[in-house]
Amino acid sequence: MWDPKYLSELNEKKAKAKAGGGEKRIQAQHGKGKLTVWERIDYLFDEGSFQEVGSLVESRFTDFGMDKRKLPGDGVVTGFGTINGEPVYVAAEDFTVMGGTYGEYHSRKIVRIMDMAYQSKAPFITINDSGGARIEEGISALDGYGDMFLRHMRASGKIPQIAVVMGPCAGGACYGPALCDFVFMVEKTSQMFLTGPAVVKTVMGENISTEELGGADSHSALSGVAHFRYPSEYECLDGVKRLLTYLPKNYREKPRRIIGKARDDSDRLQEVVSDNQRRGYDIHGVIDLFVDEGSFFEVHKDFGKSLVVGYARLDAEVIGIVASNPLVLGGSLDIDSSEKAARFIRCCDCYGIPLLTLIDVPGFMPGSKMEHSGIIRRGAKLLYAYCEASVPKVSLILRKAYGGAYIAMNSKGVGADIVYALPIAQIAVMGAEGAVDIVYKRELGAAENQAAVRAQKIEEYNETFMSPYIAARLGIIDEVISPEDTRRKIRSAFESLSSKERSDISYSHGNIPL
C-alpha cells in the first residue's frame, strides 16, 4: 500500500484549487448577485459528468507580490463534460482568484481546452468573468489573447462557440465573445466594453455609467453584440442549455431530433395576416401557427426588430427562421435587421440548418440616416448571406414583397429552392400607391377628380402588376398556396430538399462577425 501522504497531498491540493479565492471572496461574489465558477459549472453540466483539466496549473511570475497571491488553477476552470447528454468543453473564469485576470498560464489553459474541443469536434463554451489582462505579467498576459483569438477563428463554423458573459469583460478580452457564434449576458451583472467609463470621461468628456456603456440592455438592444439577455444567471444558463438543443455537435452532423407536439393551425392564418396591406400584425403569431408547439427560440430578440430570427422545429427537425415583422417599421429592412439576419443565415449555413423565410417587406428603410449609416453595404451582407447559403432554402411571401428588399429576402434570383406566396401577396418594384403617383403623374395632374382617377389607377395597377399569379406565370414564384396548406407545403418542401447537395465552399466557411 502507498504511504497515505501521497493521497493526502493530492486531496489537499485539489481542495485548495476548488476553494478558489476563499470564503470571503466567494461571499463577495454572491453579494454581487453572481454565482461562483463551480456553481455555474455544476448547474450547466449534467450531474457528475464534468471533468476538470489543468486544476493545479499556477502562474510562474513572482514580481509585484505574485508569489504570495497565486493559486492553483490560475483563475480559470477548464474541462469537459456533457450537457443534455452531449459532449461540451468549457473555460470558465473564476473572479475570486485575482479577479479572474488573464495571465500567461490562464491563457494556456483556455487555449488547451479550445484545442481539445476543436479536435473532438464538440461545442466550446467560454464563461467570462474577469478583470482583464493581468498587469503583473505584462506582455505575456497580452500575448495569450492572440493565441485564443486564433483558435476562435479556426473553430469558427466548425464547432458551435458560445460566450456567456457573467461579470466584467473589458478591453481586448471583449473580442473573444465577439468571435463566438452566440453571446449571452445577464442583466445588471454583465458588462462588456473596450474602454471603461473613467477613460471615456477623461478622453471624451462623457459621463456614462458602466451599465449604460456596456451592460446587457445596451448590448442586446443597441449594439447587437449580445444575442441573449436574462434576468439571472440560472435563467441565462438555462438559455445556453436550450440553445445547444438546436445546434449540432459540429458542422458535419445534424441537430438532434427532439419530438414534441406537432401543431398545424394554418387555417387561422387569415385571422393573423390581414389582406389590408397597411395593417400591422405580430409575425410571432404566424410562426406559432405551424411550428412544433413551444419550439420557437428567438435569437437577437431586442435588436433589429423589424426582422425576427430564431430556431424552431417542424416534426422534430430543426429549421432556422428569418421573418419580416410588420409591427416594427412596417417590416422594412434597416441596417440593424439586415446585419442581424445576415449573421444568422451564415450561422445556419455553417451548421447545415435549413432556412425558412417569411416575407412581408415594403423595402429598405429610406432616409439620410440609413444611407449615411451604410444601408447599401449592410444590406449587401444580407444579399451575400442568402446567395452564399447552400442549405435548403424555402420562402413564403405572406403579403408585400417590394423592390430590392424582395430580392434580398431569399428570392428565386438569389438562390431560393422553393418560393410560395399567399393569394393576397403583392410582388412588385414598389406599392401601387407610389407607383401610380410616378407613372401617372401627368394624367393625375390634369384630372378634375384626382382622387377618383388615382383610386382607379391603383386598382388597375394592382391587377396588372401586383398579383402573385403574374409572378407564378413567369416562374418567379413556384406556387400560390391556400393559407390552410401552409404547414404541409413548407414541411413537404424541406422533406424534398433533405438530400440537397451542398457546395463544398459554402459548407466549410466560417461564421465571421458582421
One Martini backbone bead per residue (centre of mass of N, CA, C, O) as a GRO file, in nm:
protein
  514
    1MET     BB    1   0.100   0.034   0.016
    2TRP     BB    2   0.064   0.349   0.032
    3ASP     BB    3   0.144   0.635   0.140
    4PRO     BB    4  -0.089   0.861   0.263
    5LYS     BB    5   0.052   1.132   0.171
    6TYR     BB    6  -0.020   1.133  -0.129
    7LEU     BB    7  -0.331   1.163  -0.109
    8SER     BB    8  -0.330   1.400   0.084
    9GLU     BB    9  -0.190   1.599  -0.103
   10LEU     BB   10  -0.390   1.584  -0.335
   11ASN     BB   11  -0.648   1.669  -0.180
   12GLU     BB   12  -0.538   1.941  -0.087
   13LYS     BB   13  -0.491   2.066  -0.368
   14LYS     BB   14  -0.782   2.033  -0.476
   15ALA     BB   15  -0.922   2.195  -0.253
   16LYS     BB   16  -0.771   2.460  -0.309
   17ALA     BB   17  -0.864   2.495  -0.600
   18LYS     BB   18  -1.181   2.487  -0.539
   19ALA     BB   19  -1.176   2.743  -0.336
   20GLY     BB   20  -1.013   2.956  -0.453
   21GLY     BB   21  -1.027   3.271  -0.288
   22GLY     BB   22  -1.235   3.207  -0.080
   23GLU     BB   23  -1.492   3.285   0.130
   24LYS     BB   24  -1.487   3.595   0.108
   25ARG     BB   25  -1.501   3.603  -0.209
   26ILE     BB   26  -1.756   3.440  -0.239
   27GLN     BB   27  -1.939   3.639  -0.087
   28ALA     BB   28  -1.886   3.873  -0.281
   29GLN     BB   29  -2.010   3.735  -0.524
   30HIS     BB   30  -2.293   3.700  -0.404
   31GLY     BB   31  -2.335   4.010  -0.342
   32LYS     BB   32  -2.358   4.059  -0.674
   33GLY     BB   33  -2.538   3.814  -0.792
   34LYS     BB   34  -2.323   3.576  -0.811
   35LEU     BB   35  -2.176   3.304  -0.912
   36THR     BB   36  -1.973   3.061  -0.902
   37VAL     BB   37  -1.788   2.867  -1.101
   38TRP     BB   38  -1.901   2.594  -0.978
   39GLU     BB   39  -2.201   2.663  -0.988
   40ARG     BB   40  -2.212   2.691  -1.293
   41ILE     BB   41  -2.109   2.412  -1.376
   42ASP     BB   42  -2.311   2.237  -1.213
   43TYR     BB   43  -2.563   2.356  -1.368
   44LEU     BB   44  -2.480   2.305  -1.671
   45PHE     BB   45  -2.400   2.021  -1.614
   46ASP     BB   46  -2.423   1.714  -1.592
   47GLU     BB   47  -2.437   1.508  -1.347
   48GLY     BB   48  -2.102   1.400  -1.302
   49SER     BB   49  -1.952   1.488  -1.594
   50PHE     BB   50  -1.727   1.667  -1.496
   51GLN     BB   51  -1.386   1.739  -1.620
   52GLU     BB   52  -1.092   1.848  -1.516
   53VAL     BB   53  -0.834   2.072  -1.657
   54GLY     BB   54  -0.571   2.212  -1.487
   55SER     BB   55  -0.599   2.255  -1.160
   56LEU     BB   56  -0.262   2.303  -1.089
   57VAL     BB   57  -0.214   2.554  -1.225
   58GLU     BB   58   0.049   2.810  -1.226
   59SER     BB   59   0.209   3.082  -1.192
   60ARG     BB   60   0.551   3.199  -1.263
   61PHE     BB   61   0.519   3.463  -1.119
   62THR     BB   62   0.676   3.709  -0.864
   63ASP     BB   63   0.605   3.980  -0.908
   64PHE     BB   64   0.427   4.196  -0.716
   65GLY     BB   65   0.351   3.948  -0.514
   66MET     BB   66   0.271   3.677  -0.670
   67ASP     BB   67   0.384   3.452  -0.477
   68LYS     BB   68   0.129   3.518  -0.266
   69ARG     BB   69  -0.134   3.494  -0.484
   70LYS     BB   70  -0.117   3.233  -0.604
   71LEU     BB   71  -0.323   2.971  -0.755
   72PRO     BB   72  -0.476   2.706  -0.830
   73GLY     BB   73  -0.574   2.750  -1.184
   74ASP     BB   74  -0.542   3.067  -1.248
   75GLY     BB   75  -0.862   3.171  -1.279
   76VAL     BB   76  -0.944   2.888  -1.433
   77VAL     BB   77  -1.187   2.661  -1.559
   78THR     BB   78  -1.121   2.348  -1.718
   79GLY     BB   79  -1.320   2.130  -1.945
   80PHE     BB   80  -1.546   1.840  -1.944
   81GLY     BB   81  -1.874   1.721  -2.070
   82THR     BB   82  -2.230   1.717  -2.027
   83ILE     BB   83  -2.511   1.842  -2.228
   84ASN     BB   84  -2.783   1.678  -2.285
   85GLY     BB   85  -2.570   1.427  -2.339
   86GLU     BB   86  -2.346   1.616  -2.462
   87PRO     BB   87  -2.048   1.717  -2.560
   88VAL     BB   88  -1.852   1.967  -2.367
   89TYR     BB   89  -1.658   2.261  -2.356
   90VAL     BB   90  -1.471   2.460  -2.098
   91ALA     BB   91  -1.418   2.815  -1.994
   92ALA     BB   92  -1.399   2.936  -1.650
   93GLU     BB   93  -1.396   3.215  -1.475
   94ASP     BB   94  -1.239   3.325  -1.159
   95PHE     BB   95  -1.296   3.604  -0.963
   96THR     BB   96  -1.163   3.502  -0.683
   97VAL     BB   97  -0.897   3.492  -0.869
   98MET     BB   98  -0.758   3.771  -0.941
   99GLY     BB   99  -1.024   3.858  -1.101
  100GLY     BB  100  -0.980   3.661  -1.350
  101THR     BB  101  -0.723   3.715  -1.474
  102TYR     BB  102  -0.514   3.738  -1.764
  103GLY     BB  103  -0.272   3.500  -1.810
  104GLU     BB  104  -0.048   3.286  -1.927
  105TYR     BB  105  -0.174   3.017  -1.797
  106HIS     BB  106  -0.461   3.087  -1.836
  107SER     BB  107  -0.441   3.086  -2.150
  108ARG     BB  108  -0.331   2.798  -2.186
  109LYS     BB  109  -0.583   2.657  -2.082
  110ILE     BB  110  -0.781   2.764  -2.291
  111VAL     BB  111  -0.633   2.670  -2.547
  112ARG     BB  112  -0.632   2.371  -2.479
  113ILE     BB  113  -0.948   2.332  -2.470
  114MET     BB  114  -0.997   2.434  -2.757
  115ASP     BB  115  -0.835   2.212  -2.897
  116MET     BB  116  -1.007   1.979  -2.791
  117ALA     BB  117  -1.273   2.068  -2.918
  118TYR     BB  118  -1.177   2.072  -3.212
  119GLN     BB  119  -1.074   1.773  -3.226
  120SER     BB  120  -1.369   1.662  -3.122
  121LYS     BB  121  -1.609   1.815  -3.235
  122ALA     BB  122  -1.709   2.026  -3.000
  123PRO     BB  123  -1.843   2.235  -2.805
  124PHE     BB  124  -1.778   2.579  -2.692
  125ILE     BB  125  -1.741   2.737  -2.366
  126THR     BB  126  -1.741   3.074  -2.241
  127ILE     BB  127  -1.680   3.214  -1.913
  128ASN     BB  128  -1.707   3.554  -1.829
  129ASP     BB  129  -1.498   3.679  -1.533
  130SER     BB  130  -1.301   3.967  -1.573
  131GLY     BB  131  -1.037   4.217  -1.530
  132GLY     BB  132  -0.833   4.112  -1.735
  133ALA     BB  133  -0.532   4.182  -1.779
  134ARG     BB  134  -0.231   4.099  -1.619
  135ILE     BB  135  -0.016   4.333  -1.519
  136GLU     BB  136   0.213   4.159  -1.375
  137GLU     BB  137   0.269   4.002  -1.675
  138GLY     BB  138   0.227   4.170  -1.910
  139ILE     BB  139   0.288   4.062  -2.230
  140SER     BB  140   0.212   3.765  -2.161
  141ALA     BB  141  -0.088   3.821  -2.132
  142LEU     BB  142  -0.152   3.947  -2.408
  143ASP     BB  143  -0.055   3.712  -2.595
  144GLY     BB  144  -0.289   3.513  -2.527
  145TYR     BB  145  -0.514   3.639  -2.696
  146GLY     BB  146  -0.410   3.558  -2.975
  147ASP     BB  147  -0.432   3.253  -2.932
  148MET     BB  148  -0.740   3.257  -2.889
  149PHE     BB  149  -0.836   3.395  -3.151
  150LEU     BB  150  -0.726   3.181  -3.341
  151ARG     BB  151  -0.915   2.955  -3.239
  152HIS     BB  152  -1.181   3.087  -3.302
  153MET     BB  153  -1.134   3.102  -3.606
  154ARG     BB  154  -1.080   2.799  -3.665
  155ALA     BB  155  -1.369   2.708  -3.533
  156SER     BB  156  -1.535   2.857  -3.725
  157GLY     BB  157  -1.809   2.664  -3.834
  158LYS     BB  158  -1.733   2.379  -3.684
  159ILE     BB  159  -1.803   2.482  -3.390
  160PRO     BB  160  -1.975   2.570  -3.138
  161GLN     BB  161  -1.970   2.911  -2.997
  162ILE     BB  162  -2.005   3.017  -2.650
  163ALA     BB  163  -2.080   3.317  -2.476
  164VAL     BB  164  -2.068   3.389  -2.112
  165VAL     BB  165  -2.149   3.682  -1.955
  166MET     BB  166  -2.076   3.714  -1.577
  167GLY     BB  167  -1.928   3.998  -1.601
  168PRO     BB  168  -1.648   4.123  -1.666
  169CYS     BB  169  -1.545   4.251  -2.009
  170ALA     BB  170  -1.239   4.391  -2.106
  171GLY     BB  171  -1.113   4.498  -2.374
  172GLY     BB  172  -0.968   4.251  -2.554
  173ALA     BB  173  -1.163   4.031  -2.433
  174CYS     BB  174  -1.419   4.098  -2.612
  175TYR     BB  175  -1.322   3.933  -2.875
  176GLY     BB  176  -1.400   3.656  -2.791
  177PRO     BB  177  -1.712   3.673  -2.796
  178ALA     BB  178  -1.725   3.811  -3.085
  179LEU     BB  179  -1.614   3.524  -3.218
  180CYS     BB  180  -1.865   3.401  -3.154
  181ASP     BB  181  -2.184   3.290  -3.222
  182PHE     BB  182  -2.268   3.348  -2.912
  183VAL     BB  183  -2.419   3.588  -2.672
  184PHE     BB  184  -2.438   3.609  -2.320
  185MET     BB  185  -2.639   3.793  -2.072
  186VAL     BB  186  -2.666   3.972  -1.757
  187GLU     BB  187  -2.846   4.155  -1.571
  188LYS     BB  188  -2.635   4.400  -1.397
  189THR     BB  189  -2.353   4.193  -1.419
  190SER     BB  190  -2.290   4.255  -1.716
  191GLN     BB  191  -1.980   4.353  -1.899
  192MET     BB  192  -1.890   4.541  -2.207
  193PHE     BB  193  -1.566   4.694  -2.291
  194LEU     BB  194  -1.291   4.864  -2.408
  195THR     BB  195  -1.373   5.130  -2.243
  196GLY     BB  196  -1.423   5.281  -1.965
  197PRO     BB  197  -1.580   5.537  -1.803
  198ALA     BB  198  -1.317   5.687  -1.717
  199VAL     BB  199  -1.196   5.713  -2.002
  200VAL     BB  200  -1.433   5.847  -2.139
  201LYS     BB  201  -1.425   6.101  -1.962
  202THR     BB  202  -1.132   6.191  -2.020
  203VAL     BB  203  -1.142   6.187  -2.343
  204MET     BB  204  -1.469   6.281  -2.398
  205GLY     BB  205  -1.651   6.400  -2.155
  206GLU     BB  206  -1.828   6.143  -2.068
  207ASN     BB  207  -2.109   6.056  -1.881
  208ILE     BB  208  -2.109   5.707  -1.781
  209SER     BB  209  -2.218   5.411  -1.709
  210THR     BB  210  -2.155   5.084  -1.707
  211GLU     BB  211  -2.439   4.993  -1.800
  212GLU     BB  212  -2.471   5.192  -2.039
  213LEU     BB  213  -2.210   5.108  -2.191
  214GLY     BB  214  -2.199   4.753  -2.118
  215GLY     BB  215  -2.465   4.624  -2.085
  216ALA     BB  216  -2.718   4.413  -2.162
  217ASP     BB  217  -2.909   4.623  -2.282
  218SER     BB  218  -2.715   4.758  -2.481
  219HIS     BB  219  -2.617   4.486  -2.635
  220SER     BB  220  -2.913   4.386  -2.720
  221ALA     BB  221  -3.036   4.674  -2.849
  222LEU     BB  222  -2.789   4.851  -2.979
  223SER     BB  223  -2.524   4.679  -3.077
  224GLY     BB  224  -2.566   4.345  -3.096
  225VAL     BB  225  -2.364   4.164  -2.932
  226ALA     BB  226  -2.611   4.041  -2.791
  227HIS     BB  227  -2.839   3.767  -2.821
  228PHE     BB  228  -2.872   3.733  -2.499
  229ARG     BB  229  -3.094   3.797  -2.213
  230TYR     BB  230  -3.099   3.782  -1.847
  231PRO     BB  231  -3.191   3.818  -1.508
  232SER     BB  232  -3.025   3.545  -1.454
  233GLU     BB  233  -2.800   3.292  -1.432
  234TYR     BB  234  -2.988   3.053  -1.448
  235GLU     BB  235  -3.144   3.148  -1.704
  236CYS     BB  236  -2.897   3.166  -1.881
  237LEU     BB  237  -2.811   2.865  -1.862
  238ASP     BB  238  -3.076   2.762  -1.978
  239GLY     BB  239  -3.034   2.897  -2.254
  240VAL     BB  240  -2.785   2.740  -2.333
  241LYS     BB  241  -2.914   2.458  -2.320
  242ARG     BB  242  -3.127   2.519  -2.536
  243LEU     BB  243  -2.950   2.595  -2.775
  244LEU     BB  244  -2.801   2.315  -2.797
  245THR     BB  245  -3.063   2.164  -2.913
  246TYR     BB  246  -3.023   2.320  -3.211
  247LEU     BB  247  -2.732   2.213  -3.224
  248PRO     BB  248  -2.468   2.077  -3.339
  249LYS     BB  249  -2.162   1.954  -3.271
  250ASN     BB  250  -2.110   1.997  -3.587
  251TYR     BB  251  -2.083   2.050  -3.935
  252ARG     BB  252  -2.131   1.722  -3.993
  253GLU     BB  253  -2.388   1.743  -3.831
  254LYS     BB  254  -2.698   1.705  -3.680
  255PRO     BB  255  -2.947   1.790  -3.517
  256ARG     BB  256  -3.139   1.696  -3.278
  257ARG     BB  257  -3.414   1.511  -3.231
  258ILE     BB  258  -3.724   1.652  -3.094
  259ILE     BB  259  -4.012   1.537  -2.971
  260GLY     BB  260  -4.319   1.692  -3.006
  261LYS     BB  261  -4.588   1.906  -3.065
  262ALA     BB  262  -4.765   1.907  -3.327
  263ARG     BB  263  -4.873   2.188  -3.537
  264ASP     BB  264  -5.189   2.301  -3.720
  265ASP     BB  265  -5.304   2.651  -3.774
  266SER     BB  266  -5.328   2.758  -4.078
  267ASP     BB  267  -5.638   2.839  -4.086
  268ARG     BB  268  -5.556   3.116  -3.908
  269LEU     BB  269  -5.399   3.311  -4.099
  270GLN     BB  270  -5.633   3.516  -4.171
  271GLU     BB  271  -5.644   3.637  -3.880
  272VAL     BB  272  -5.345   3.753  -3.873
  273VAL     BB  273  -5.339   3.819  -4.189
  274SER     BB  274  -5.412   4.088  -4.349
  275ASP     BB  275  -5.538   4.233  -4.657
  276ASN     BB  276  -5.431   4.487  -4.526
  277GLN     BB  277  -5.131   4.637  -4.603
  278ARG     BB  278  -5.140   4.846  -4.339
  279ARG     BB  279  -5.169   4.615  -4.140
  280GLY     BB  280  -5.051   4.505  -3.857
  281TYR     BB  281  -4.842   4.231  -3.723
  282ASP     BB  282  -4.738   3.947  -3.547
  283ILE     BB  283  -4.514   3.710  -3.649
  284HIS     BB  284  -4.535   3.512  -3.412
  285GLY     BB  285  -4.828   3.423  -3.484
  286VAL     BB  286  -4.739   3.268  -3.738
  287ILE     BB  287  -4.525   3.071  -3.634
  288ASP     BB  288  -4.720   2.933  -3.412
  289LEU     BB  289  -4.907   2.778  -3.626
  290PHE     BB  290  -4.663   2.546  -3.737
  291VAL     BB  291  -4.485   2.489  -3.518
  292ASP     BB  292  -4.377   2.334  -3.274
  293GLU     BB  293  -4.468   2.342  -2.966
  294GLY     BB  294  -4.251   2.572  -2.814
  295SER     BB  295  -3.990   2.587  -3.032
  296PHE     BB  296  -3.940   2.881  -3.044
  297PHE     BB  297  -3.607   3.046  -3.067
  298GLU     BB  298  -3.501   3.350  -3.013
  299VAL     BB  299  -3.279   3.576  -3.179
  300HIS     BB  300  -3.214   3.890  -3.122
  301LYS     BB  301  -3.481   4.026  -3.000
  302ASP     BB  302  -3.372   4.351  -2.941
  303PHE     BB  303  -3.263   4.349  -3.246
  304GLY     BB  304  -3.370   4.432  -3.535
  305LYS     BB  305  -3.714   4.412  -3.517
  306SER     BB  306  -3.810   4.385  -3.830
  307LEU     BB  307  -3.669   4.116  -3.762
  308VAL     BB  308  -3.707   3.763  -3.720
  309VAL     BB  309  -3.502   3.527  -3.539
  310GLY     BB  310  -3.474   3.157  -3.537
  311TYR     BB  311  -3.561   2.858  -3.381
  312ALA     BB  312  -3.714   2.544  -3.491
  313ARG     BB  313  -3.978   2.293  -3.528
  314LEU     BB  314  -4.048   2.022  -3.767
  315ASP     BB  315  -4.107   1.732  -3.675
  316ALA     BB  316  -3.819   1.767  -3.495
  317GLU     BB  317  -3.693   1.957  -3.700
  318VAL     BB  318  -3.451   2.184  -3.762
  319ILE     BB  319  -3.497   2.540  -3.808
  320GLY     BB  320  -3.457   2.848  -3.971
  321ILE     BB  321  -3.582   3.185  -3.905
  322VAL     BB  322  -3.688   3.449  -4.135
  323ALA     BB  323  -3.885   3.745  -4.036
  324SER     BB  324  -4.110   3.963  -4.087
  325ASN     BB  325  -4.215   4.270  -3.889
  326PRO     BB  326  -4.483   4.488  -3.916
  327LEU     BB  327  -4.464   4.626  -3.622
  328VAL     BB  328  -4.175   4.717  -3.743
  329LEU     BB  329  -4.137   4.942  -3.982
  330GLY     BB  330  -4.334   4.758  -4.156
  331GLY     BB  331  -4.075   4.555  -4.222
  332SER     BB  332  -3.834   4.701  -4.272
  333LEU     BB  333  -3.508   4.736  -4.379
  334ASP     BB  334  -3.227   4.777  -4.184
  335ILE     BB  335  -2.917   4.773  -4.059
  336ASP     BB  336  -2.975   4.576  -3.824
  337SER     BB  337  -3.152   4.356  -3.961
  338SER     BB  338  -2.950   4.282  -4.183
  339GLU     BB  339  -2.715   4.188  -4.000
  340LYS     BB  340  -2.864   3.986  -3.828
  341ALA     BB  341  -2.956   3.798  -4.061
  342ALA     BB  342  -2.682   3.738  -4.189
  343ARG     BB  343  -2.559   3.591  -3.944
  344PHE     BB  344  -2.777   3.374  -3.915
  345ILE     BB  345  -2.752   3.246  -4.193
  346ARG     BB  346  -2.453   3.166  -4.169
  347CYS     BB  347  -2.491   2.985  -3.924
  348CYS     BB  348  -2.682   2.785  -4.054
  349ASP     BB  349  -2.487   2.705  -4.282
  350CYS     BB  350  -2.259   2.593  -4.111
  351TYR     BB  351  -2.484   2.374  -3.960
  352GLY     BB  352  -2.714   2.268  -4.163
  353ILE     BB  353  -2.967   2.473  -4.144
  354PRO     BB  354  -3.258   2.527  -4.249
  355LEU     BB  355  -3.448   2.781  -4.439
  356LEU     BB  356  -3.701   3.015  -4.339
  357THR     BB  357  -3.893   3.264  -4.523
  358LEU     BB  358  -4.082   3.546  -4.412
  359ILE     BB  359  -4.277   3.776  -4.620
  360ASP     BB  360  -4.318   4.147  -4.533
  361VAL     BB  361  -4.186   4.386  -4.753
  362PRO     BB  362  -4.146   4.734  -4.854
  363GLY     BB  363  -3.831   4.770  -4.785
  364PHE     BB  364  -3.594   4.984  -4.747
  365MET     BB  365  -3.497   5.213  -4.536
  366PRO     BB  366  -3.532   5.539  -4.549
  367GLY     BB  367  -3.283   5.788  -4.547
  368SER     BB  368  -3.004   5.949  -4.432
  369LYS     BB  369  -2.932   5.768  -4.195
  370MET     BB  370  -2.915   5.508  -4.358
  371GLU     BB  371  -2.717   5.593  -4.578
  372HIS     BB  372  -2.486   5.697  -4.377
  373SER     BB  373  -2.484   5.397  -4.229
  374GLY     BB  374  -2.484   5.174  -4.470
  375ILE     BB  375  -2.727   5.021  -4.625
  376ILE     BB  376  -2.579   4.906  -4.866
  377ARG     BB  377  -2.358   4.726  -4.728
  378ARG     BB  378  -2.553   4.588  -4.522
  379GLY     BB  379  -2.754   4.474  -4.726
  380ALA     BB  380  -2.538   4.304  -4.878
  381LYS     BB  381  -2.507   4.090  -4.655
  382LEU     BB  382  -2.780   3.959  -4.700
  383LEU     BB  383  -2.739   3.879  -4.990
  384TYR     BB  384  -2.482   3.714  -4.949
  385ALA     BB  385  -2.592   3.503  -4.750
  386TYR     BB  386  -2.806   3.381  -4.942
  387CYS     BB  387  -2.618   3.313  -5.179
  388GLU     BB  388  -2.419   3.126  -5.008
  389ALA     BB  389  -2.631   2.947  -4.916
  390SER     BB  390  -2.672   2.566  -4.922
  391VAL     BB  391  -2.915   2.525  -4.789
  392PRO     BB  392  -3.224   2.483  -4.747
  393LYS     BB  393  -3.461   2.714  -4.923
  394VAL     BB  394  -3.757   2.870  -4.797
  395SER     BB  395  -4.043   3.060  -4.916
  396LEU     BB  396  -4.293   3.308  -4.786
  397ILE     BB  397  -4.536   3.516  -4.917
  398LEU     BB  398  -4.767   3.697  -4.740
  399ARG     BB  399  -4.750   3.991  -4.890
  400LYS     BB  400  -4.511   4.186  -4.917
  401ALA     BB  401  -4.273   4.242  -5.215
  402TYR     BB  402  -4.037   4.494  -5.248
  403GLY     BB  403  -3.793   4.538  -5.435
  404GLY     BB  404  -3.485   4.486  -5.299
  405ALA     BB  405  -3.612   4.328  -5.059
  406TYR     BB  406  -3.720   4.094  -5.221
  407ILE     BB  407  -3.448   3.991  -5.315
  408ALA     BB  408  -3.303   3.967  -5.026
  409MET     BB  409  -3.554   3.762  -4.936
  410ASN     BB  410  -3.511   3.487  -5.081
  411SER     BB  411  -3.511   3.468  -5.380
  412LYS     BB  412  -3.471   3.306  -5.668
  413GLY     BB  413  -3.224   3.481  -5.765
  414VAL     BB  414  -3.056   3.400  -5.476
  415GLY     BB  415  -3.145   3.067  -5.431
  416ALA     BB  416  -3.412   2.965  -5.396
  417ASP     BB  417  -3.581   2.667  -5.402
  418ILE     BB  418  -3.862   2.769  -5.266
  419VAL     BB  419  -4.162   2.965  -5.364
  420TYR     BB  420  -4.420   3.107  -5.189
  421ALA     BB  421  -4.772   3.228  -5.203
  422LEU     BB  422  -5.020   3.416  -5.124
  423PRO     BB  423  -5.308   3.556  -5.259
  424ILE     BB  424  -5.226   3.853  -5.118
  425ALA     BB  425  -4.983   3.892  -5.267
  426GLN     BB  426  -4.714   4.138  -5.340
  427ILE     BB  427  -4.513   4.183  -5.646
  428ALA     BB  428  -4.278   4.457  -5.664
  429VAL     BB  429  -4.114   4.752  -5.683
  430MET     BB  430  -4.384   4.880  -5.564
  431GLY     BB  431  -4.636   5.027  -5.454
  432ALA     BB  432  -4.918   5.140  -5.603
  433GLU     BB  433  -4.923   5.431  -5.499
  434GLY     BB  434  -4.634   5.512  -5.586
  435ALA     BB  435  -4.650   5.425  -5.885
  436VAL     BB  436  -4.886   5.605  -5.976
  437ASP     BB  437  -4.756   5.883  -5.906
  438ILE     BB  438  -4.539   5.839  -6.132
  439VAL     BB  439  -4.675   5.723  -6.397
  440TYR     BB  440  -4.950   5.932  -6.350
  441LYS     BB  441  -4.882   6.234  -6.306
  442ARG     BB  442  -5.015   6.389  -6.544
  443GLU     BB  443  -5.299   6.269  -6.533
  444LEU     BB  444  -5.359   6.361  -6.242
  445GLY     BB  445  -5.309   6.668  -6.290
  446ALA     BB  446  -5.557   6.681  -6.517
  447ALA     BB  447  -5.765   6.595  -6.326
  448GLU     BB  448  -6.062   6.668  -6.169
  449ASN     BB  449  -6.069   6.374  -6.014
  450GLN     BB  450  -5.806   6.254  -5.857
  451ALA     BB  451  -5.907   6.038  -5.658
  452ALA     BB  452  -6.060   5.859  -5.862
  453VAL     BB  453  -5.827   5.809  -6.059
  454ARG     BB  454  -5.630   5.691  -5.858
  455ALA     BB  455  -5.802   5.450  -5.766
  456GLN     BB  456  -5.820   5.323  -6.047
  457LYS     BB  457  -5.510   5.289  -6.097
  458ILE     BB  458  -5.452   5.113  -5.854
  459GLU     BB  459  -5.633   4.878  -5.938
  460GLU     BB  460  -5.494   4.827  -6.211
  461TYR     BB  461  -5.207   4.779  -6.099
  462ASN     BB  462  -5.271   4.539  -5.919
  463GLU     BB  463  -5.377   4.353  -6.155
  464THR     BB  464  -5.118   4.385  -6.351
  465PHE     BB  465  -4.850   4.372  -6.124
  466MET     BB  466  -4.915   4.237  -5.815
  467SER     BB  467  -4.987   3.962  -5.866
  468PRO     BB  468  -4.895   3.633  -5.799
  469TYR     BB  469  -4.975   3.514  -6.084
  470ILE     BB  470  -4.757   3.655  -6.241
  471ALA     BB  471  -4.513   3.526  -6.098
  472ALA     BB  472  -4.603   3.235  -6.163
  473ARG     BB  473  -4.602   3.262  -6.476
  474LEU     BB  474  -4.278   3.346  -6.465
  475GLY     BB  475  -4.134   3.170  -6.223
  476ILE     BB  476  -4.072   3.341  -5.954
  477ILE     BB  477  -4.275   3.145  -5.846
  478ASP     BB  478  -4.408   2.824  -5.767
  479GLU     BB  479  -4.664   2.896  -5.564
  480VAL     BB  480  -5.001   2.927  -5.487
  481ILE     BB  481  -5.139   2.925  -5.158
  482SER     BB  482  -5.320   2.812  -4.909
  483PRO     BB  483  -5.327   2.874  -4.584
  484GLU     BB  484  -5.393   2.570  -4.484
  485ASP     BB  485  -5.112   2.467  -4.644
  486THR     BB  486  -4.852   2.575  -4.513
  487ARG     BB  487  -4.723   2.345  -4.349
  488ARG     BB  488  -4.729   2.121  -4.562
  489LYS     BB  489  -4.554   2.267  -4.772
  490ILE     BB  490  -4.303   2.321  -4.601
  491ARG     BB  491  -4.247   2.032  -4.514
  492SER     BB  492  -4.224   1.910  -4.800
  493ALA     BB  493  -3.992   2.085  -4.896
  494PHE     BB  494  -3.781   1.987  -4.686
  495GLU     BB  495  -3.797   1.690  -4.757
  496SER     BB  496  -3.707   1.721  -5.062
  497LEU     BB  497  -3.423   1.877  -4.951
  498SER     BB  498  -3.260   1.678  -4.756
  499SER     BB  499  -3.050   1.587  -5.014
  500LYS     BB  500  -2.902   1.830  -5.069
  501GLU     BB  501  -2.640   1.951  -5.240
  502ARG     BB  502  -2.349   2.095  -5.123
  503SER     BB  503  -2.126   2.330  -5.110
  504ASP     BB  504  -1.801   2.318  -5.021
  505ILE     BB  505  -1.749   2.616  -4.967
  506SER     BB  506  -1.998   2.676  -4.786
  507TYR     BB  507  -1.970   2.434  -4.584
  508SER     BB  508  -1.667   2.562  -4.468
  509HIS     BB  509  -1.737   2.820  -4.352
  510GLY     BB  510  -1.735   3.079  -4.156
  511ASN     BB  511  -1.847   3.306  -3.869
  512ILE     BB  512  -1.833   3.608  -3.928
  513PRO     BB  513  -1.837   3.903  -3.814
  514LEU     BB  514  -2.081   4.188  -3.882
   0.00000   0.00000   0.00000
